[in-house]
Amino acid sequence: MADVGEILMSVLSTIRVPKPGDRVHKDECALSFSSPESEGGLYVCMNTFLGFGSQYVDRQHARTGQRAYLHITRTRKAKEDDSNSGSGHPPKKKPTRLAIGIEGGFDVEQEQYEEDVKVVILPDRQEVMSEDLATMPDVVRERVSLSMTGIMAADSVSHTLQVQQWDGEVRQESRHAADLKQLDNGVKIPPSGWRCEVCDLQENLWMNLTDGKVLCGRRYFDGSGGNNHALQHFQETGYPLAVKLGTITPDGADVYSYEEDDMVLNSKLAEHLTHFGIDMMTMEKTERTMTELEIAVNQRVGEWEVIQESGTTLRPLFGPGLTGMKNLGNSCYLNSVMQVLFTVPDFQSKLVYYFIYTKLGYGLLSGEYSKPAPDPGDENGGDQIGIAPRMFKALVGRGHPEFSTNRQQDAQEFLLHFINMVERNCRSGPNPSEAFRFLVEERIVCQQSQKAKYTQRVDYIVQLPVPMDQATNTEELQEAERRREEGDSSAPTVRAQIPFTACMAALSEPEILTDFWSSAVQAKTTATKTTRFASFPDHLVIQIKKFTFGLDWVPKKLDVSIDVPDTLDLSALRATGQQPGEELLPEVAPPPLMTPDVEVKGILGSHGNEEDDSLYSPLLCQSVSPVLDDSTVSQLCEMGFPPEACRKAVYYTGNTGIDAAMNWIMSHMDDPGVLTAPPISGPGTTPTESLSEEHLATIVSMGFSRDQATKALRATSNVLDRAVDWIFSHLDDLESMDVSEGGRSAAESEGGRDPPPGPRVRDGPGKYELFAFISHMGTSTMCGHYVCHIKKDQQWVIFNDQKVCASEKPPKDLGYLYFYRRVAE
């Protein structure tokens, strides 16, 4: 041991003791998905605290010169019987709290392991056990022991990421609880036997804590839950708090605040209940709490029963391209999207330039981790070892308010977020997102002048509307709804059958614009807008717009079945551009608004007289700032619309009130730029406004020129976050233009030059075949479960987190996102 002691002494200065805040990667290799449970275990660098699998640690040593590593291996303990019969062990506790990795919540690590830990010195892999340290000098023994203990005691990065961001049970004290007004109306509520005062429903009942009204809860998308009578009562009265009858115990109850739109705490609940004759101390729970209901959903999420193919025995598959992904806590949306993306050739071959994507791609495609999980006879039989994309999730979610959490997310939003990240990181190299990029042409025709306007924009996903009025089983739907309204509990759940052709017709038919400002007639008039493909991408993504809002603005999901075809021909939707003999609308902006006290002479100045209509050109009126109704703008902002859209709406509706402005926003939500670029210049936002040097320096530090940074800030009112998003979404334009300090491009100042080329898009025939789809189960994108089906070698395969099986009945009519690839002619 003398030799090893001398070696340890020579590397002692490189051995560190973890400090608070140090990130210790002791669960996963930085370069692969090897872990302490993998063959060869995991080697944690005792200087950087990065982990490396057995196949990579020598390479890391050669590259960095680090020699001391903590070698961690884990072997699974024999499975203990969870029942009480004869084992002497109590049954496994069910979760009682809606949280992950917290006392009473869902377990992060359910398996039990035996660990073996020792220090390994490279390159000869000399081993030092804990007991060996006793014979070494004090300075060596102390430093090495403290480092070993610190590494093993530290929370792993993966564990920390998993538990720190989700506790669905945390509730805040309602702001209405302290001074809630209760009516002295003589109402007394019995301890049982409640019914909804409107529809006689006997479950899911809520008592309003202001007037004692007992009414049923919200109706869910499938017709269950209630009939919305408690919500309607709040909308009529404004009484904010309600308690769920059946959940009242001496320890509390479920209290909902309609105004705060959340489950809340009520420290005066006992007093409020007493007002209506309810003794909280004598009540017993007869219904499941909202937490228990949500726990039940989360427990079912990972089970095979929620998958549409639960009625068949599915054959597990293993091998390259058939690797499962572990659910890290509501990460099935990420798993499904990445499984599909890594079947696209561009993402398989071109992401080798980007390390963290390469790691995920190798893990999914190599087949190295596509092996049966241990204990095939347990309840998780059929699962794979699979990969846990912890580092990848941390990377793509870093800084994002939603994707950095462990909450369920919308798979379509994540797909766009990931494509945006790829766009940002592929400015100088191969860009796999080009596989999905296409151009959309919008043709607007003024119905008064019959002149047209053509615009193009980049898109990545086709959003397909669902025309519910085109259902082919209307009579069945109406009958089922009638039976539910009559309280018939045996009424079946009938799914609306919508033809795919009806969805395509709704997408392609002209849209009527009733508030269009025509530059030809210099006034508002009616126009039609037609949307067509200016290019067809190699791979086409179609989103079925199932998620919407009800009349009460409660999110809901349309329960529909759509006969999505295996092959698709979109050739008829190819854009044709300007037609022969067709006149274009003049490129003139709408006139600015003026206050009544602005004299015409003030606009004309010394350039002309009142009869010279040409002098009213907006270009000559830029110095006149439009006056907007601040109260209308504020009301729109409070509704959640972006400030730019609010200003635009008030501007284009001529300060005519909140209703007109809100209608304008709702009818222009899909217009390019309506939610980003401000349409007008107000005080302090003129084109000549000085830009923040700090903002300029920040953007320049990202690798952009000062001129490009200037253009981005001017396009976004000098707001840094928006400027960064703007510049990354205009990369192709910026790379092809030389922006001067004055904010005009060289092409503008030298009128003889050709305009800069547009964004790079691939184009070809509009014929496609279906190769994958992602399905969602649940009432909204914020809950439930995602799985994907992918066609591999003419066989449909279902990917349900760690389960990968041959699909027997792929539910193609119930998908959410559909992925098509071009058919070669």
N, C-alpha and C positions, 0 to 999 in steps of 0.2 A: 504493500500500500504506500510505501515511501514514494515510489515513482508517481503514483496518482496524486499524492499530497503535494508533491512539487509542481505537478502540472496545474493543480487547482490554485496553488499559490501564484503561478505565473499568469493565470487568467482571472485572478480575483478582482482586478480593477474593472473588468467587463461585467461582472455579476451584480445585478441590481436587485434591490428590495422594492416590490411594488408600493407605490404611494397612492393615497386617495386620488381618484381621478384617472389613474393609469388604466388603459384598456388591455385586459388580459384575454388573449384569444386561446383558450384552453379546450375548446370544444370542437374546433374545425380548422383544417389546414387552410392556409391563405391561398394556396395554389390549386387545391382539389377539394373534394368533399370527404377526405379521410378524417377520421375522428379517433378518440381513444379506444372506441369499440372496434375499429377497423383492424385488419391484419397488420401487424407491425406497430400499432398504437400511434400516438401523436408526440412530436418533439416540440416543446415550447422553449424558444430562445430566452435565456435568463437575462438578456440585456434589453431586447425589444419587446418581449412577451408575445411575439407572433408565433403561431403554431404551424408545424409542417409535418406532412405525412412522411412515412419511412422512405418513400421513393424520391422525396424532394429535399430532405434535410442535408444530404451531402452537397447538393448543388447550392443550397443556401450558404453552407459553410464556406464553400469555395468562392462564392461571390462576395461575402461580407467579412470573412475571417473570424466570425463568431464561433467559439468552440464549445461553450458550456450550454447544454440543453437539459431541460427537465423532461424525462421520458415518462409519459402517462399511458398506461394500458388499462382497459376495463373489460371484465368478463361478466356476462349476465348471470345473476343468481337464479337458482331454480325457482320456478313460479310457485307462489304460495296459494293455497286454496282460499278463495274469497268467501266461501260459505262458512256456516257455523258448525257443520256436521263433522264432529270428530277431530277437527284440526286444532281447536283451542284458540284460534285466532278470530277476532271480531271481523265482521264483514267490512269491506272497503266503504268508507264514508262517502255518501253522495254529496255533491257540492251544494252548499246553502247560500253561497254568495256569488254574484255575477261578476267574477273577476278571474284572472289567470295568475297562477303562481303565488297566490296570497292565501293566508289561513281562511279556510272555508270555501275557497274558490276551486277552479279547475286546476288539476295538477299539470305542471309543465313536463316533468319527467316522472312517468308512472313506473317505468322499469327500475329495478334495483340492481346495482352493479357492485362487484368487488374491484377495488382499485389497487394497482401496483405502481409505485412511484420511485424513481431513482434518477440520479444525475448521470448524464452520458457526456463524455469528452470526445469530440471529434478531432482528427479524422479517424482515429483507431477505434472509436466507440468503446472506450474504457468506461466501465460502470462503477458508480459510487452509491452504495446504499446508505440509508440514514444511520444505521449502526456503525458504518465505516467511519463516519465523521468523528466519532468519539476518540479515535486514535490520532487525530490531526491537530495541528496547532490551533490555539484558541481563536485567532483572527480568522482562520479559514472556516473552522467549525461554526463560528457565530454568523459570518456573512452568508455562507451557503445555506445553513439551517433557516435563517430568517427569510432568504429568498424563496426556498422551497415552501415554507409555511405560508408566506405571503401570496405566492402564486396559487396554491391550492385553496387558500381561504377567500381569495378575491372572487367576486361574482364574474362569471364569464360574460363577455360582451353579448353573446347570443341570448343568455338568460336575462340579462338586464334589458335588452331590447324587447324581449317577449313580455315581460311583466310590468314594465314601467308605464306603459301608455294605455292600458285599458282596465278600467274598473267601472263596469256598467251600472253598479249599484250606488255610486256616490251621488248623493242628492243634497241640494242646498235648501236652506230655510227660505220659505216663500216670503216675498216682501209684503204679502197681504195678511200673513198669519197674525202679526202683532195687533193690528187694529181692524180686524175683519168685523164689518157690521152685520149683525144677525137680526132678522125681523122678529118682532114679538107678535107672531101670528097665531100662537096657540097650537102649532103643529107638534105632535108627539109621535115618535117613530117606534113601533114595536121591536122587540129583540129578534124577531124572525118573521117568516111568511111574507117577505116583501114582493111587490110586483111593480113593474113600470107603470106609472100613472097614465101613460098614453096608450101603450100597446099590450099591457099585461105580461110582458116578458118576465121570467122569474130568475134569470141569471145575468151575470155581468151588469149588476145594478150599481148606480152611483147616486149618493145623496148630496145635493147641493148644500153647503154649509152656511149659506146666507138665508135661504127660505125653507130648507128641509124637503124640497122636491126630490122624489125618488124616481129616477129615470134610467133608461138603458144606455149602454155605452156605444162606441162607434161600430159601424158596420165595416167588416173587412171585405177585401176584393172578392172573396168567394161567397159572400152573402152571410157569413157567420158573424158572431160577435154581438151585434145589437142593431138598433135602428136609428142611431145618431140622436136620440131624443135629449140626452143630457147635453150634448154639444149644441143642439138647436136652442135649448133653454139658455145656455150662456150667451149665444149670439143675440137672443131677444132681450136678455136682462143685463148682461155684463157681470153677473155674479161669478167671481173667478174660481173659487175652490170647491172641489167635490171629493168625497171619500168613497172608496169602494166598499159597499156593504158586503159582508162575508169575509173580509180580511181584517176586521177589527178584533184585536186582542188586547190584553193589558199592556203589551209591549208596543202597540202602535197600529198603524194601518196604512194602506196605500192612499195617498192624497195626490190629486192632480190639479195643477193650476192651468186653466185654459188660457189665461192671459200670458203666462210665462211659457206656455206650451211645453211643459215638462212635469215629470214626477217630482214632488217636492217634500220637504219636511215641514211639519206644523207643530211647533212646540206647545201650542195651546189647544191641541186636538181634543184632549179630555174635556176641557171647558166648553169647546164648541159643540161636542157631542151631547154633553149634559143639557145644553140649551134645548135640545130636541128630545130629551128624555132617555138618552142612551147612556147606560153606565158602562164605560169602557172596561172596567175591572172585572165585569162578569161576562164579557162577550167571548165567544169561541169562534175560531176560524172555520168557515164552511166552504170557502172558495180559494183557489190558488191565487197568490199574489202575482203582480206583474213580473216581479223578479223570478218567481218560480215558473211562470209561463215561458219567460225568455230563456231560463236555464234549460227547460225541457226542449226548446227549439235548438239550442246550442248543442245539447247532448245528442240530438237526432241528426244533426248536420253531417257528422262523419260516418253515419251508418248507411249500409247499403239500401235500406228500405226507402230512403228519400229519393233514390235514383229511379228514373222512369222505367228502367229495365229490371226492377226488383222481383218481378214474377218469374224470372228465368235464372237458371244456374249459369253463370258466366265463367268462361275458361280463362284463367290467368295467363298473361303473356310476358315473356322475358326476352331481353336481347337489346342490341343497339337500336336507339330511337324509341325504345319502349320502357323508359325509366320513369318511375313515379316520383312525385314531389311531396314532401311532408307538409302538412298544414301547420303553419306557425301560429295559428290563432286567427281565424278569419282571413287567411291568405289564399283561399281557393281562387279568388279572382285573378291574382297574380299567377298562380300555377297554371290556370287554364290558358291565359293569354300567352305565356311564354312557351308552353307546350306547342301551341299552334305556330307561333312565330319561328320556332326552330325546326319547322318542317318546310319553311320557305328557303329556297336555295341561297338567296342573298344574305339571309341572317346566318345560315350555316357557314358560308365561306368568307364573308367580308368582316365579320366581327372578330376574326382572329387578330385584328389590329387593336382591339380594345380588351384589356386584360380581364376585367371582372365579367364581361359578357362571355369571353372565351371560356372561362372557368365553368360558367353555367352551361354553355353549349356543349363542352366536353362531357360534363356530368350527365346531360340528357342523351347525347348521341352515341357515346362510346359503348354503352352497355355494361360498363364496369360496376355500376351500382344497381343494375337491373337484375337483382337476385332475390329469391324468396326470403322474407324476414324470418328470424328465428322463431321457434315455438309455433310451427304452422298449425298446430292443433288448437291454439287458443282462439279467443273471440275475434282476433284480428287476422285470422288465417286468410291467406291470399294476398296480404299486403307485401310490398317489396321493402328491401332495405332502403331504396330510394335515396334522394338527396334532400337536404334541408337548406333552402336558399336564403340563409340568414344574412350573409354579407351582401348578397345581391339586393335583397329587400331593403336593407339599411342604406345602400348606395342610392337606389332609384327613389327612395322616399325621403332622403335627407332634405330637410328644410321645407317639405311640403306639408301643409296643415292637415291633410287627410292621409296621404300614402305613408307618412311617417308613423302612423298610429296602428294599433291592432284592431281597428274597427273594420267591418265589412265595407267594401267599396264597389263602385260601378266598374265593371270590366271594360266597358267602352271608354270611360274617362281614363282609366289606367292605360289602355292601349294608346290613346292620343298623347298622354303624358310621356310614355316611353318613346314614342316616335319623336316627340319634341326633343327629348334628351339625346336621341341618336342624331337628330339634325344638328344640334348644338355641338356635338363632339365629332362630327364628320365633315367639318368645313374643308379640310385639306386632304381627305382620303376617301376611299370608297364609302358610299352612303347606301346602306341596305334599305332605308326607308323609301328610296326611289321606287321600290317594287310596288308600293301602294299609292304613290303620288299621282294625281291626275288634275286636269284643268276643267273647270266648270264654266260654261258660257251662259250668261244671263242676258236675255233680250227683252227689253222693255219698250212697248209701243204705246205712244200717246194716242188715246182714242179720239181726241179732237183734231189733231193735226196729222195723224197716221205716220208720224216720224218715229224713228227707232233709236235706241241707245244700246250698245253692246259693251259688256264688261266681262272680264275673266278673273277667276280666283283659283287658288290652289286648294285642294281638299284631299282627304285620305279615306273618308268613310261616306258611304251613301246612306242617308237616314231615310228609311222607308216608312211613310205614314200608314196607320192602320185605320181604314175607313169602317168603323163599326156599323154604320148604316148599310153596308154591303154584305152583311152576314147572310149566309145561305140557309141558316136554320133559325130564322127570326121567330117562328111560331113556338119552337121548343124553348127558346130563351124567354119569351114573354110568359109562357105557361109556368116555367120554373120560377120566374120572378113573382108571378101572382101567388103561387103557393107559399113562397117565403114571406111575402107581405101578410099573408093570412095566418102566419105562425105555424105552418106545416113543417115540422122538424124532419119529415122524411122526404122533403122535396130534394130532388137530385141537383147536383152542381153541373150545369150544362155549359160547355165551352163554346164560345162563338166560333163558327167556321167561316174564315175570311179567305176568299180566293187571292192567290198571289197576283193574278192579273189586275185585281181591283186595287191592290197596293201600288203596283206600277203605274196604273192609270192616275191615281191620286198624286203620284210624284211628278208625272209628266204633263198633266193638264195645266193650262194657263191659270195663273193666279191674278185675281182682280185687285188692283191697287186703287182705292177710292180717294186717296189723299196725296196724289202724285203731283209734284210741282213740275210743270212742263216748261222747259226753256224756250220752246217754240211759241207757245201762246202767252208766256210770262204770267202764268196763273196756275192754281191748283185745278186738277182735272182727274179723270179716270184713266188708268192705264192697265195694260196686261203685262205680266212678267212670265216668261217661259224659260225653263232651265234645261240645258242640254249638256252632254259631254263634249268638251273640246278635245279631249284625248281619253283613250282607254288604257288603264294601267295594266301591268303584267298580272297583278293580283288585286282583286276587287273585294272590299269588305262592305257588307250590307248590315246595317243595324235596324232591327224591327223596333219601332218606337212604342214599346209596350208600357213604358213608365210615363205617367202623366199626373195631373192634379184633378181632384174632384171640384165640385162647385164650392166646397168649403175650404179649398186650397190644401186639403189633406192629400199627401202623395198616395197614389194607388197604382196597381199593376193591372193591365188589361189581360184577362184570361182568355187567350185566343189560340186557335189552331190555324196555321197558314200552310197551304200546300206548296211549300218552297220546292222548286224544281231542281233536279240534278244538273241540268244544263240550262244555260241562259244565253240568249242572243239579244244584245242591246244595240245592235247596229242601227235600228230605227231612231235611237235617241242621240245619234251623232249630230253635233252642232254644224250648221251650214254657213254661219257668218252672214254678212250683209248680203241681202238679196238684190238681184238686178233691178235697177230703177228705184230702189228703196232709198229714201232720204234719211239722214241721221239728224238727231236732235242737236241743236247748237250746244257747244261746250260752254255754257254760261251758268254760273252759280245763282241760287235764289237771292233776291235782294235782301239786304239786312233790315231788321226791324228798327223803327225810329219812334221816338217819343213824340207826342203831338206838338210839343213846343219847338221842335227842330224846324227851322225855316228852310224852304227850298233854296234860298240864296246861300244858306250856309253850306249846302251840298255842292251847289254849282260853282261857288267861288267866283273867280274871274274868268272861267273857261267858256261861259256861254250864257244862254238865256233859258227861260222856263219852257220854251217850245222845243228845245233840242233834247229829244228823248234819249239820244245816245249817251248823254251825259249821266244818265242814271245807271250806267254800267256798274256792277258791284266792284269792279277794279278801281273805280274812281271814288268809291264810298267806303274804302277799308278803314278810314280814320274814324268813321262813325261806329261806336260800339253798340251792339244791340242791347236793349234793356229787357231783361227777362224777369218774369214774376218769381221772385225768390221763394215765396210761400209754396207755389206749385212745384218748383224744383225740389224743395225740401220734402214735401209730401211724397213725391215719387221716390226720392232717395230712401225715405223711411220704409217704403214697400220692398226695398232690397234691390232696386235697379241701380246700375252704375251711374255715377254723377254725369258722365259724358252723355249717356243715353238720355238722361233726364233733361239736360240742357238742350239737347238736340230736339227732343219731343216738344218741349215748350216753345222752342224757336220755330219749328216747322208748323205748329198749330196756331201760331200767332197770339200766344198768351190768352187763349180762349177758355182755359180752365183745366182742372185735373182730369175730368173724364175724357176730353178730347186728347190730352197728352198721353194718358195711359193707353188709350186705344191705338194711338200712333206707335207707341213702343211695342205693344203686343203684335201689331201687324208688320213690324219691321225687325223683329228679333233675329231673323235669319239673314238679314241684309248684311253684306260684307262691310265691316268697319263700324256698324252702328253702335257697338258696345265698346269701341276702343278709341278711335280718333275723334277728338272734339270737332264739331262742325263749324264752330264760330270762335271768334276771338273776343274775350271779355277783358275787363281791366286787369292788367298785370300779366296777360297771356298773349300779347301781341307778338308778331313774328320777329320784331327787333329786340325782344326782351333778352337781357343778358343771361347766359346760362351759367349754372353752378360749375365752378372749376373743379370742385371735389367730385361731382358727378361725371364730368368729362374724364378726369383722371381715373376714376373707377372703371369706366368702360374701356378706356385706352389700355388699362392694365390687363384686360381680357384678350388683347391681341388685335383690337380694331384700331383704325386710324382716328386721328382727332376729327377729321372731316366726317367720318362715318358716325362717330359718337355725337357730333353736333347735329347731324340730320336726325338721329334717333331721338335725342332730347327735344328737338323742336317739334317733332311729330307727335310727341306725347306730353306736351305742356311742361317739360322740364321735370318730370317725375321719374326717378331713377329706376324703380322696379319695372314700370311700364316700358321704359326705354330699353331695358335689357331684353324683355320679352319681344319688343318690336324689332330690335336689331337681329335677333336670332330667327325671326320669322320672315326677314327680308334679306337673307344672306345672298341669294342669287342676284338681287337687284344691286346690293351694295358692292359686290365683287366686280360688277361690270360698269360701275360709274365712278367718276372722280368728282367728289363733292367739294366745292370751294368753301371758303370761310363765310361767304355771303349766303350760303344755304342753297345755291343753285348749282346744278350739275354742269359739267363741261358741255354736255349735249345741249343744255338749255342756253348757255351763253354763246355757244358756237352753233347756231341754228343749222349749219350744213351737215352735222353728224347724224348718223343713224341712231335711233333710240336703242337703249341697252336691251340685250336679249332677255327673254322671260325666264322663269324658273325651268330647270331641267326636268322634263317629263318624258317617259317612254310612251310610245303609242303603237297601236296595232289593231287587229280585228276585235270587235266587241263581242266575241263568242267565248263563253266560259263554262267550266265544269266545277261543281261543288267538291271541295276536298276537306273541309272542316267546318264545325260549328260549335259555338259555346252556348250552353243552356243555363238558365237561372231558375232556381226553385225558391220561392218565398214571396212575401207580400211587397217588398220594395228592394231597391239596390242596396239598402243599408242593412239588410238582414238576409238570411237564407243561405243558399249554397250554390256554387258554380261547378260544373263539370264540362269537359269538352269531348267531342267525338272527332277523330281524325281518320281519314281514309289512307291506309298504308297497304300497298300491294293489293289493291282491289278489295281489301278487307277493312270494314269499319272497326275502329278500336276506341273504347271508352277509357278516358283518363279521369279518374276520380281521386285526386290527390295521390296517395301511395298505391291505390289499386289501379292496375292496368289490365284490361281484359278484352277479349274478342266480343264485339257488340253483336247481339242477336237481333234486336229491334231498335235501331237508332231512331230516336224521336225527332226526326227532321222537321216535323211540323210545329215543334214547341221551342225552337231555338231563339236566341236573342241576338247573337252575332253570327253571320254566315260569311265564310271565306271561299272565294272562287279563284281559280287560276285560268289564264288564257288557254284556249284550245288552239294548238298550232294547225294552221290550214295547209 
